[in-house]
Amino acid sequence: MTVYTQDELKKHAGHKIVCVTYQKKYVDEETTIECETCHEILYSEFKYCPECHSKLDKFGKCPNKCME
């Protein structure tokens, strides 16, 4: 889940929030902001396409159009 509104984000006020980078073969593949209290992903950003592993463009789009 991604938090889209201020009201959704306010639900996590006072919780333990962390920024986590997941790596594969020493390459950052995904960075997330997570609420450890609720075990919920508040925001996620991929550097590479999770399907074909191509590098995403500056808008987060796969050049092979996998994630459309």
N, CA, C, O and CB atoms as a CASP TS submission, in Angstrom:
PFRMAT TS
TARGET T0000
AUTHOR 0000-0000-0000
METHOD Language model
MODEL 1
PARENT N/A
ATOM      1  N   MET     1       0.849  -1.186   0.000  1.00  0.00           N
ATOM      2  CA  MET     1       0.000   0.000   0.000  1.00  0.00           C
ATOM      3  C   MET     1       0.885   1.235   0.000  1.00  0.00           C
ATOM      4  O   MET     1       1.954   1.245   0.609  1.00  0.00           O
ATOM      5  CB  MET     1      -0.961   0.006   1.223  1.00  0.00           C
ATOM      6  N   THR     2       0.445   2.244  -0.667  1.00  0.00           N
ATOM      7  CA  THR     2       1.103   3.536  -0.634  1.00  0.00           C
ATOM      8  C   THR     2       0.142   4.544  -0.033  1.00  0.00           C
ATOM      9  O   THR     2      -1.050   4.536  -0.338  1.00  0.00           O
ATOM     10  CB  THR     2       1.564   3.973  -2.049  1.00  0.00           C
ATOM     11  N   VAL     3       0.657   5.396   0.806  1.00  0.00           N
ATOM     12  CA  VAL     3      -0.159   6.423   1.440  1.00  0.00           C
ATOM     13  C   VAL     3      -0.299   7.585   0.463  1.00  0.00           C
ATOM     14  O   VAL     3       0.700   8.122  -0.016  1.00  0.00           O
ATOM     15  CB  VAL     3       0.467   6.895   2.796  1.00  0.00           C
ATOM     16  N   TYR     4      -1.536   7.972   0.168  1.00  0.00           N
ATOM     17  CA  TYR     4      -1.792   9.016  -0.814  1.00  0.00           C
ATOM     18  C   TYR     4      -2.269  10.331  -0.205  1.00  0.00           C
ATOM     19  O   TYR     4      -2.156  11.380  -0.839  1.00  0.00           O
ATOM     20  CB  TYR     4      -2.803   8.534  -1.794  1.00  0.00           C
ATOM     21  N   THR     5      -2.800  10.288   1.013  1.00  0.00           N
ATOM     22  CA  THR     5      -3.367  11.504   1.594  1.00  0.00           C
ATOM     23  C   THR     5      -2.754  11.790   2.956  1.00  0.00           C
ATOM     24  O   THR     5      -2.174  10.914   3.597  1.00  0.00           O
ATOM     25  CB  THR     5      -4.887  11.383   1.716  1.00  0.00           C
ATOM     26  N   GLN     6      -2.897  13.019   3.371  1.00  0.00           N
ATOM     27  CA  GLN     6      -2.402  13.422   4.682  1.00  0.00           C
ATOM     28  C   GLN     6      -3.135  12.672   5.791  1.00  0.00           C
ATOM     29  O   GLN     6      -2.527  12.313   6.799  1.00  0.00           O
ATOM     30  CB  GLN     6      -2.557  14.936   4.872  1.00  0.00           C
ATOM     31  N   ASP     7      -4.434  12.434   5.617  1.00  0.00           N
ATOM     32  CA  ASP     7      -5.202  11.702   6.633  1.00  0.00           C
ATOM     33  C   ASP     7      -4.676  10.277   6.806  1.00  0.00           C
ATOM     34  O   ASP     7      -4.585   9.782   7.929  1.00  0.00           O
ATOM     35  CB  ASP     7      -6.692  11.668   6.254  1.00  0.00           C
ATOM     36  N   GLU     8      -4.325   9.609   5.682  1.00  0.00           N
ATOM     37  CA  GLU     8      -3.769   8.261   5.771  1.00  0.00           C
ATOM     38  C   GLU     8      -2.418   8.280   6.480  1.00  0.00           C
ATOM     39  O   GLU     8      -2.111   7.382   7.264  1.00  0.00           O
ATOM     40  CB  GLU     8      -3.625   7.645   4.371  1.00  0.00           C
ATOM     41  N   LEU     9      -1.614   9.301   6.205  1.00  0.00           N
ATOM     42  CA  LEU     9      -0.301   9.422   6.824  1.00  0.00           C
ATOM     43  C   LEU     9      -0.406   9.721   8.313  1.00  0.00           C
ATOM     44  O   LEU     9       0.398   9.227   9.103  1.00  0.00           O
ATOM     45  CB  LEU     9       0.504  10.507   6.134  1.00  0.00           C
ATOM     46  N   LYS    10      -1.390  10.525   8.701  1.00  0.00           N
ATOM     47  CA  LYS    10      -1.584  10.884  10.116  1.00  0.00           C
ATOM     48  C   LYS    10      -1.864   9.663  10.988  1.00  0.00           C
ATOM     49  O   LYS    10      -1.569   9.673  12.183  1.00  0.00           O
ATOM     50  CB  LYS    10      -2.733  11.880  10.251  1.00  0.00           C
ATOM     51  N   LYS    11      -2.430   8.618  10.398  1.00  0.00           N
ATOM     52  CA  LYS    11      -2.713   7.397  11.156  1.00  0.00           C
ATOM     53  C   LYS    11      -1.440   6.770  11.721  1.00  0.00           C
ATOM     54  O   LYS    11      -1.495   5.976  12.660  1.00  0.00           O
ATOM     55  CB  LYS    11      -3.437   6.386  10.273  1.00  0.00           C
ATOM     56  N   HIS    12      -0.287   7.134  11.138  1.00  0.00           N
ATOM     57  CA  HIS    12       0.989   6.559  11.555  1.00  0.00           C
ATOM     58  C   HIS    12       1.794   7.503  12.450  1.00  0.00           C
ATOM     59  O   HIS    12       2.942   7.208  12.782  1.00  0.00           O
ATOM     60  CB  HIS    12       1.808   6.191  10.336  1.00  0.00           C
ATOM     61  N   ALA    13       1.206   8.628  12.841  1.00  0.00           N
ATOM     62  CA  ALA    13       1.892   9.577  13.731  1.00  0.00           C
ATOM     63  C   ALA    13       2.248   8.878  15.042  1.00  0.00           C
ATOM     64  O   ALA    13       1.406   8.219  15.652  1.00  0.00           O
ATOM     65  CB  ALA    13       1.002  10.834  14.003  1.00  0.00           C
ATOM     66  N   GLY    14       3.494   9.027  15.467  1.00  0.00           N
ATOM     67  CA  GLY    14       3.947   8.411  16.698  1.00  0.00           C
ATOM     68  C   GLY    14       4.424   6.974  16.533  1.00  0.00           C
ATOM     69  O   GLY    14       4.935   6.381  17.483  1.00  0.00           O
ATOM     70  N   HIS    15       4.265   6.411  15.349  1.00  0.00           N
ATOM     71  CA  HIS    15       4.715   5.044  15.087  1.00  0.00           C
ATOM     72  C   HIS    15       6.202   5.049  14.729  1.00  0.00           C
ATOM     73  O   HIS    15       6.787   6.103  14.479  1.00  0.00           O
ATOM     74  CB  HIS    15       3.882   4.400  13.947  1.00  0.00           C
ATOM     75  N   LYS    16       6.792   3.878  14.708  1.00  0.00           N
ATOM     76  CA  LYS    16       8.189   3.751  14.297  1.00  0.00           C
ATOM     77  C   LYS    16       8.245   3.640  12.772  1.00  0.00           C
ATOM     78  O   LYS    16       7.809   2.643  12.197  1.00  0.00           O
ATOM     79  CB  LYS    16       8.866   2.510  14.974  1.00  0.00           C
ATOM     80  N   ILE    17       8.786   4.678  12.125  1.00  0.00           N
ATOM     81  CA  ILE    17       8.878   4.748  10.668  1.00  0.00           C
ATOM     82  C   ILE    17      10.342   4.578  10.268  1.00  0.00           C
ATOM     83  O   ILE    17      11.224   5.209  10.850  1.00  0.00           O
ATOM     84  CB  ILE    17       8.298   6.100  10.124  1.00  0.00           C
ATOM     85  N   VAL    18      10.599   3.724   9.272  1.00  0.00           N
ATOM     86  CA  VAL    18      11.963   3.471   8.822  1.00  0.00           C
ATOM     87  C   VAL    18      12.049   3.547   7.302  1.00  0.00           C
ATOM     88  O   VAL    18      11.060   3.338   6.600  1.00  0.00           O
ATOM     89  CB  VAL    18      12.448   2.099   9.316  1.00  0.00           C
ATOM     90  N   CYS    19      13.237   3.848   6.810  1.00  0.00           N
ATOM     91  CA  CYS    19      13.529   3.822   5.380  1.00  0.00           C
ATOM     92  C   CYS    19      14.413   2.606   5.140  1.00  0.00           C
ATOM     93  O   CYS    19      15.459   2.459   5.773  1.00  0.00           O
ATOM     94  CB  CYS    19      14.226   5.161   4.891  1.00  0.00           C
ATOM     95  N   VAL    20      13.988   1.723   4.215  1.00  0.00           N
ATOM     96  CA  VAL    20      14.684   0.466   3.979  1.00  0.00           C
ATOM     97  C   VAL    20      15.042   0.358   2.502  1.00  0.00           C
ATOM     98  O   VAL    20      14.235   0.675   1.629  1.00  0.00           O
ATOM     99  CB  VAL    20      13.818  -0.738   4.424  1.00  0.00           C
ATOM    100  N   THR    21      16.265  -0.095   2.237  1.00  0.00           N
ATOM    101  CA  THR    21      16.691  -0.357   0.863  1.00  0.00           C
ATOM    102  C   THR    21      16.900  -1.850   0.716  1.00  0.00           C
ATOM    103  O   THR    21      17.668  -2.455   1.464  1.00  0.00           O
ATOM    104  CB  THR    21      17.993   0.432   0.500  1.00  0.00           C
ATOM    105  N   TYR    22      16.215  -2.443  -0.253  1.00  0.00           N
ATOM    106  CA  TYR    22      16.362  -3.859  -0.539  1.00  0.00           C
ATOM    107  C   TYR    22      17.342  -3.994  -1.698  1.00  0.00           C
ATOM    108  O   TYR    22      17.238  -3.285  -2.699  1.00  0.00           O
ATOM    109  CB  TYR    22      14.982  -4.527  -0.873  1.00  0.00           C
ATOM    110  N   GLN    23      18.292  -4.907  -1.552  1.00  0.00           N
ATOM    111  CA  GLN    23      19.321  -5.064  -2.559  1.00  0.00           C
ATOM    112  C   GLN    23      19.345  -6.482  -3.106  1.00  0.00           C
ATOM    113  O   GLN    23      18.941  -7.439  -2.447  1.00  0.00           O
ATOM    114  CB  GLN    23      20.675  -4.702  -1.987  1.00  0.00           C
ATOM    115  N   LYS    24      19.834  -6.579  -4.341  1.00  0.00           N
ATOM    116  CA  LYS    24      20.058  -7.871  -4.968  1.00  0.00           C
ATOM    117  C   LYS    24      21.392  -7.768  -5.695  1.00  0.00           C
ATOM    118  O   LYS    24      21.572  -6.903  -6.552  1.00  0.00           O
ATOM    119  CB  LYS    24      18.879  -8.268  -5.949  1.00  0.00           C
ATOM    120  N   LYS    25      22.298  -8.622  -5.364  1.00  0.00           N
ATOM    121  CA  LYS    25      23.632  -8.609  -5.965  1.00  0.00           C
ATOM    122  C   LYS    25      24.291  -7.245  -5.829  1.00  0.00           C
ATOM    123  O   LYS    25      24.876  -6.736  -6.785  1.00  0.00           O
ATOM    124  CB  LYS    25      23.555  -9.004  -7.436  1.00  0.00           C
ATOM    125  N   TYR    26      24.196  -6.653  -4.647  1.00  0.00           N
ATOM    126  CA  TYR    26      24.840  -5.380  -4.312  1.00  0.00           C
ATOM    127  C   TYR    26      24.285  -4.188  -5.087  1.00  0.00           C
ATOM    128  O   TYR    26      24.928  -3.140  -5.138  1.00  0.00           O
ATOM    129  CB  TYR    26      26.314  -5.484  -4.561  1.00  0.00           C
ATOM    130  N   VAL    27      23.115  -4.325  -5.687  1.00  0.00           N
ATOM    131  CA  VAL    27      22.484  -3.230  -6.421  1.00  0.00           C
ATOM    132  C   VAL    27      21.171  -2.897  -5.736  1.00  0.00           C
ATOM    133  O   VAL    27      20.357  -3.786  -5.488  1.00  0.00           O
ATOM    134  CB  VAL    27      22.257  -3.602  -7.923  1.00  0.00           C
ATOM    135  N   ASP    28      20.955  -1.616  -5.428  1.00  0.00           N
ATOM    136  CA  ASP    28      19.692  -1.203  -4.826  1.00  0.00           C
ATOM    137  C   ASP    28      18.568  -1.450  -5.822  1.00  0.00           C
ATOM    138  O   ASP    28      18.587  -0.909  -6.928  1.00  0.00           O
ATOM    139  CB  ASP    28      19.734   0.293  -4.399  1.00  0.00           C
ATOM    140  N   GLU    29      17.597  -2.258  -5.442  1.00  0.00           N
ATOM    141  CA  GLU    29      16.475  -2.551  -6.314  1.00  0.00           C
ATOM    142  C   GLU    29      15.217  -1.813  -5.897  1.00  0.00           C
ATOM    143  O   GLU    29      14.413  -1.422  -6.743  1.00  0.00           O
ATOM    144  CB  GLU    29      16.214  -4.028  -6.337  1.00  0.00           C
ATOM    145  N   GLU    30      15.042  -1.621  -4.592  1.00  0.00           N
ATOM    146  CA  GLU    30      13.822  -0.978  -4.105  1.00  0.00           C
ATOM    147  C   GLU    30      14.128  -0.242  -2.812  1.00  0.00           C
ATOM    148  O   GLU    30      14.865  -0.741  -1.962  1.00  0.00           O
ATOM    149  CB  GLU    30      12.688  -2.017  -3.889  1.00  0.00           C
ATOM    150  N   THR    31      13.562   0.938  -2.670  1.00  0.00           N
ATOM    151  CA  THR    31      13.656   1.694  -1.430  1.00  0.00           C
ATOM    152  C   THR    31      12.235   1.931  -0.941  1.00  0.00           C
ATOM    153  O   THR    31      11.365   2.340  -1.711  1.00  0.00           O
ATOM    154  CB  THR    31      14.434   3.049  -1.629  1.00  0.00           C
ATOM    155  N   THR    32      12.004   1.674   0.340  1.00  0.00           N
ATOM    156  CA  THR    32      10.663   1.840   0.894  1.00  0.00           C
ATOM    157  C   THR    32      10.706   2.669   2.170  1.00  0.00           C
ATOM    158  O   THR    32      11.726   2.734   2.856  1.00  0.00           O
ATOM    159  CB  THR    32      10.021   0.476   1.170  1.00  0.00           C
ATOM    160  N   ILE    33       9.593   3.289   2.467  1.00  0.00           N
ATOM    161  CA  ILE    33       9.365   3.901   3.766  1.00  0.00           C
ATOM    162  C   ILE    33       8.282   3.054   4.414  1.00  0.00           C
ATOM    163  O   ILE    33       7.181   2.910   3.882  1.00  0.00           O
ATOM    164  CB  ILE    33       8.949   5.441   3.654  1.00  0.00           C
ATOM    165  N   GLU    34       8.617   2.493   5.578  1.00  0.00           N
ATOM    166  CA  GLU    34       7.737   1.511   6.207  1.00  0.00           C
ATOM    167  C   GLU    34       7.386   1.907   7.636  1.00  0.00           C
ATOM    168  O   GLU    34       8.188   2.506   8.352  1.00  0.00           O
ATOM    169  CB  GLU    34       8.390   0.136   6.194  1.00  0.00           C
ATOM    170  N   CYS    35       6.172   1.555   8.027  1.00  0.00           N
ATOM    171  CA  CYS    35       5.743   1.709   9.416  1.00  0.00           C
ATOM    172  C   CYS    35       5.965   0.360  10.090  1.00  0.00           C
ATOM    173  O   CYS    35       5.261  -0.610   9.809  1.00  0.00           O
ATOM    174  CB  CYS    35       4.227   2.177   9.523  1.00  0.00           C
ATOM    175  N   GLU    36       6.956   0.310  10.986  1.00  0.00           N
ATOM    176  CA  GLU    36       7.232  -0.948  11.679  1.00  0.00           C
ATOM    177  C   GLU    36       6.164  -1.275  12.711  1.00  0.00           C
ATOM    178  O   GLU    36       5.989  -2.439  13.070  1.00  0.00           O
ATOM    179  CB  GLU    36       8.590  -0.889  12.350  1.00  0.00           C
ATOM    180  N   THR    37       5.455  -0.273  13.190  1.00  0.00           N
ATOM    181  CA  THR    37       4.393  -0.503  14.167  1.00  0.00           C
ATOM    182  C   THR    37       3.246  -1.290  13.525  1.00  0.00           C
ATOM    183  O   THR    37       2.739  -2.248  14.110  1.00  0.00           O
ATOM    184  CB  THR    37       3.877   0.842  14.735  1.00  0.00           C
ATOM    185  N   CYS    38       2.840  -0.876  12.316  1.00  0.00           N
ATOM    186  CA  CYS    38       1.711  -1.507  11.614  1.00  0.00           C
ATOM    187  C   CYS    38       2.148  -2.566  10.605  1.00  0.00           C
ATOM    188  O   CYS    38       1.312  -3.280  10.050  1.00  0.00           O
ATOM    189  CB  CYS    38       0.896  -0.451  10.904  1.00  0.00           C
ATOM    190  N   HIS    39       3.461  -2.668  10.367  1.00  0.00           N
ATOM    191  CA  HIS    39       3.990  -3.570   9.338  1.00  0.00           C
ATOM    192  C   HIS    39       3.385  -3.235   7.972  1.00  0.00           C
ATOM    193  O   HIS    39       2.900  -4.111   7.256  1.00  0.00           O
ATOM    194  CB  HIS    39       3.699  -5.049   9.708  1.00  0.00           C
ATOM    195  N   GLU    40       3.428  -1.954   7.634  1.00  0.00           N
ATOM    196  CA  GLU    40       2.818  -1.464   6.405  1.00  0.00           C
ATOM    197  C   GLU    40       3.831  -0.640   5.613  1.00  0.00           C
ATOM    198  O   GLU    40       4.571   0.160   6.185  1.00  0.00           O
ATOM    199  CB  GLU    40       1.560  -0.624   6.717  1.00  0.00           C
ATOM    200  N   ILE    41       3.860  -0.837   4.302  1.00  0.00           N
ATOM    201  CA  ILE    41       4.713  -0.031   3.431  1.00  0.00           C
ATOM    202  C   ILE    41       3.947   1.242   3.091  1.00  0.00           C
ATOM    203  O   ILE    41       2.864   1.192   2.508  1.00  0.00           O
ATOM    204  CB  ILE    41       5.126  -0.818   2.128  1.00  0.00           C
ATOM    205  N   LEU    42       4.523   2.379   3.462  1.00  0.00           N
ATOM    206  CA  LEU    42       3.869   3.657   3.217  1.00  0.00           C
ATOM    207  C   LEU    42       4.215   4.216   1.842  1.00  0.00           C
ATOM    208  O   LEU    42       3.412   4.917   1.227  1.00  0.00           O
ATOM    209  CB  LEU    42       4.255   4.655   4.291  1.00  0.00           C
ATOM    210  N   TYR    43       5.421   3.899   1.365  1.00  0.00           N
ATOM    211  CA  TYR    43       5.866   4.382   0.054  1.00  0.00           C
ATOM    212  C   TYR    43       6.924   3.420  -0.467  1.00  0.00           C
ATOM    213  O   TYR    43       7.726   2.901   0.310  1.00  0.00           O
ATOM    214  CB  TYR    43       6.428   5.849   0.138  1.00  0.00           C
ATOM    215  N   SER    44       6.934   3.178  -1.767  1.00  0.00           N
ATOM    216  CA  SER    44       7.892   2.271  -2.374  1.00  0.00           C
ATOM    217  C   SER    44       8.362   2.851  -3.710  1.00  0.00           C
ATOM    218  O   SER    44       7.573   3.396  -4.481  1.00  0.00           O
ATOM    219  CB  SER    44       7.272   0.863  -2.569  1.00  0.00           C
ATOM    220  N   GLU    45       9.650   2.723  -3.958  1.00  0.00           N
ATOM    221  CA  GLU    45      10.234   3.234  -5.197  1.00  0.00           C
ATOM    222  C   GLU    45      11.208   2.182  -5.728  1.00  0.00           C
ATOM    223  O   GLU    45      12.130   1.766  -5.027  1.00  0.00           O
ATOM    224  CB  GLU    45      10.957   4.615  -4.966  1.00  0.00           C
ATOM    225  N   PHE    46      10.991   1.762  -6.966  1.00  0.00           N
ATOM    226  CA  PHE    46      11.881   0.799  -7.603  1.00  0.00           C
ATOM    227  C   PHE    46      12.899   1.529  -8.463  1.00  0.00           C
ATOM    228  O   PHE    46      12.568   2.509  -9.131  1.00  0.00           O
ATOM    229  CB  PHE    46      11.081  -0.211  -8.449  1.00  0.00           C
ATOM    230  N   LYS    47      14.146   1.048  -8.448  1.00  0.00           N
ATOM    231  CA  LYS    47      15.184   1.580  -9.329  1.00  0.00           C
ATOM    232  C   LYS    47      15.219   0.758 -10.620  1.00  0.00           C
ATOM    233  O   LYS    47      15.568   1.261 -11.688  1.00  0.00           O
ATOM    234  CB  LYS    47      16.576   1.564  -8.623  1.00  0.00           C
ATOM    235  N   TYR    48      14.847  -0.522 -10.492  1.00  0.00           N
ATOM    236  CA  TYR    48      14.821  -1.428 -11.635  1.00  0.00           C
ATOM    237  C   TYR    48      13.444  -2.063 -11.721  1.00  0.00           C
ATOM    238  O   TYR    48      12.771  -2.229 -10.704  1.00  0.00           O
ATOM    239  CB  TYR    48      15.927  -2.515 -11.520  1.00  0.00           C
ATOM    240  N   CYS    49      13.026  -2.414 -12.913  1.00  0.00           N
ATOM    241  CA  CYS    49      11.733  -3.078 -13.119  1.00  0.00           C
ATOM    242  C   CYS    49      11.745  -4.425 -12.398  1.00  0.00           C
ATOM    243  O   CYS    49      12.657  -5.223 -12.612  1.00  0.00           O
ATOM    244  CB  CYS    49      11.433  -3.269 -14.645  1.00  0.00           C
ATOM    245  N   PRO    50      10.741  -4.696 -11.540  1.00  0.00           N
ATOM    246  CA  PRO    50      10.714  -5.978 -10.832  1.00  0.00           C
ATOM    247  C   PRO    50      10.449  -7.160 -11.757  1.00  0.00           C
ATOM    248  O   PRO    50      10.675  -8.305 -11.365  1.00  0.00           O
ATOM    249  CB  PRO    50       9.663  -5.942  -9.751  1.00  0.00           C
ATOM    250  N   GLU    51       9.973  -6.906 -12.981  1.00  0.00           N
ATOM    251  CA  GLU    51       9.681  -7.995 -13.915  1.00  0.00           C
ATOM    252  C   GLU    51      10.858  -8.328 -14.819  1.00  0.00           C
ATOM    253  O   GLU    51      11.263  -9.487 -14.905  1.00  0.00           O
ATOM    254  CB  GLU    51       8.486  -7.638 -14.760  1.00  0.00           C
ATOM    255  N   CYS    52      11.422  -7.304 -15.509  1.00  0.00           N
ATOM    256  CA  CYS    52      12.491  -7.576 -16.479  1.00  0.00           C
ATOM    257  C   CYS    52      13.862  -7.078 -16.014  1.00  0.00           C
ATOM    258  O   CYS    52      14.870  -7.349 -16.666  1.00  0.00           O
ATOM    259  CB  CYS    52      12.150  -6.936 -17.810  1.00  0.00           C
ATOM    260  N   HIS    53      13.907  -6.355 -14.897  1.00  0.00           N
ATOM    261  CA  HIS    53      15.129  -5.847 -14.281  1.00  0.00           C
ATOM    262  C   HIS    53      15.842  -4.778 -15.107  1.00  0.00           C
ATOM    263  O   HIS    53      17.027  -4.519 -14.899  1.00  0.00           O
ATOM    264  CB  HIS    53      16.067  -6.980 -14.034  1.00  0.00           C
ATOM    265  N   SER    54      15.123  -4.156 -16.043  1.00  0.00           N
ATOM    266  CA  SER    54      15.687  -3.019 -16.768  1.00  0.00           C
ATOM    267  C   SER    54      15.683  -1.799 -15.865  1.00  0.00           C
ATOM    268  O   SER    54      14.821  -1.675 -14.995  1.00  0.00           O
ATOM    269  CB  SER    54      14.895  -2.738 -18.072  1.00  0.00           C
ATOM    270  N   LYS    55      16.628  -0.904 -16.059  1.00  0.00           N
ATOM    271  CA  LYS    55      16.687   0.324 -15.268  1.00  0.00           C
ATOM    272  C   LYS    55      15.498   1.203 -15.646  1.00  0.00           C
ATOM    273  O   LYS    55      15.231   1.420 -16.828  1.00  0.00           O
ATOM    274  CB  LYS    55      18.038   1.081 -15.496  1.00  0.00           C
ATOM    275  N   LEU    56      14.782   1.709 -14.631  1.00  0.00           N
ATOM    276  CA  LEU    56      13.624   2.561 -14.873  1.00  0.00           C
ATOM    277  C   LEU    56      14.077   3.951 -15.310  1.00  0.00           C
ATOM    278  O   LEU    56      15.170   4.387 -14.950  1.00  0.00           O
ATOM    279  CB  LEU    56      12.742   2.653 -13.611  1.00  0.00           C
ATOM    280  N   ASP    57      13.247   4.647 -16.081  1.00  0.00           N
ATOM    281  CA  ASP    57      13.571   6.005 -16.490  1.00  0.00           C
ATOM    282  C   ASP    57      13.329   6.969 -15.327  1.00  0.00           C
ATOM    283  O   ASP    57      12.921   6.544 -14.246  1.00  0.00           O
ATOM    284  CB  ASP    57      12.736   6.418 -17.726  1.00  0.00           C
ATOM    285  N   LYS    58      13.576   8.257 -15.541  1.00  0.00           N
ATOM    286  CA  LYS    58      13.462   9.234 -14.454  1.00  0.00           C
ATOM    287  C   LYS    58      12.036   9.394 -13.936  1.00  0.00           C
ATOM    288  O   LYS    58      11.827  10.001 -12.886  1.00  0.00           O
ATOM    289  CB  LYS    58      13.975  10.571 -14.917  1.00  0.00           C
ATOM    290  N   PHE    59      11.052   8.857 -14.660  1.00  0.00           N
ATOM    291  CA  PHE    59       9.661   8.912 -14.223  1.00  0.00           C
ATOM    292  C   PHE    59       9.211   7.610 -13.562  1.00  0.00           C
ATOM    293  O   PHE    59       8.043   7.464 -13.202  1.00  0.00           O
ATOM    294  CB  PHE    59       8.763   9.226 -15.403  1.00  0.00           C
ATOM    295  N   GLY    60      10.150   6.658 -13.403  1.00  0.00           N
ATOM    296  CA  GLY    60       9.823   5.380 -12.792  1.00  0.00           C
ATOM    297  C   GLY    60       9.143   4.401 -13.719  1.00  0.00           C
ATOM    298  O   GLY    60       8.510   3.447 -13.266  1.00  0.00           O
ATOM    299  N   LYS    61       9.270   4.630 -15.027  1.00  0.00           N
ATOM    300  CA  LYS    61       8.639   3.767 -16.028  1.00  0.00           C
ATOM    301  C   LYS    61       9.660   2.800 -16.619  1.00  0.00           C
ATOM    302  O   LYS    61      10.822   3.153 -16.819  1.00  0.00           O
ATOM    303  CB  LYS    61       7.995   4.612 -17.148  1.00  0.00           C
ATOM    304  N   CYS    62       9.212   1.575 -16.897  1.00  0.00           N
ATOM    305  CA  CYS    62      10.065   0.574 -17.513  1.00  0.00           C
ATOM    306  C   CYS    62      10.190   0.854 -19.013  1.00  0.00           C
ATOM    307  O   CYS    62       9.181   1.107 -19.671  1.00  0.00           O
ATOM    308  CB  CYS    62       9.507  -0.847 -17.264  1.00  0.00           C
ATOM    309  N   PRO    63      11.410   0.815 -19.566  1.00  0.00           N
ATOM    310  CA  PRO    63      11.555   1.045 -21.009  1.00  0.00           C
ATOM    311  C   PRO    63      10.898  -0.048 -21.845  1.00  0.00           C
ATOM    312  O   PRO    63      10.606   0.163 -23.022  1.00  0.00           O
ATOM    313  CB  PRO    63      13.023   1.143 -21.373  1.00  0.00           C
ATOM    314  N   ASN    64      10.664  -1.211 -21.247  1.00  0.00           N
ATOM    315  CA  ASN    64      10.002  -2.316 -21.949  1.00  0.00           C
ATOM    316  C   ASN    64       8.504  -2.354 -21.715  1.00  0.00           C
ATOM    317  O   ASN    64       7.809  -3.260 -22.175  1.00  0.00           O
ATOM    318  CB  ASN    64      10.601  -3.627 -21.525  1.00  0.00           C
ATOM    319  N   LYS    65       8.013  -1.344 -20.984  1.00  0.00           N
ATOM    320  CA  LYS    65       6.585  -1.178 -20.699  1.00  0.00           C
ATOM    321  C   LYS    65       5.988  -2.355 -19.925  1.00  0.00           C
ATOM    322  O   LYS    65       4.813  -2.679 -20.101  1.00  0.00           O
ATOM    323  CB  LYS    65       5.826  -0.993 -21.993  1.00  0.00           C
ATOM    324  N   CYS    66       6.789  -2.995 -19.070  1.00  0.00           N
ATOM    325  CA  CYS    66       6.305  -4.127 -18.263  1.00  0.00           C
ATOM    326  C   CYS    66       5.260  -3.696 -17.245  1.00  0.00           C
ATOM    327  O   CYS    66       4.284  -4.411 -17.017  1.00  0.00           O
ATOM    328  CB  CYS    66       7.471  -4.799 -17.543  1.00  0.00           C
ATOM    329  N   MET    67       5.452  -2.547 -16.641  1.00  0.00           N
ATOM    330  CA  MET    67       4.634  -2.163 -15.485  1.00  0.00           C
ATOM    331  C   MET    67       3.468  -1.253 -15.847  1.00  0.00           C
ATOM    332  O   MET    67       3.029  -0.468 -15.007  1.00  0.00           O
ATOM    333  CB  MET    67       5.495  -1.480 -14.460  1.00  0.00           C
ATOM    334  N   GLU    68       2.970  -1.331 -17.034  1.00  0.00           N
ATOM    335  CA  GLU    68       1.866  -0.445 -17.420  1.00  0.00           C
ATOM    336  C   GLU    68       0.532  -1.099 -17.204  1.00  0.00           C
ATOM    337  O   GLU    68      -0.504  -0.493 -17.478  1.00  0.00           O
ATOM    338  CB  GLU    68       1.996  -0.028 -18.865  1.00  0.00           C
TER
END
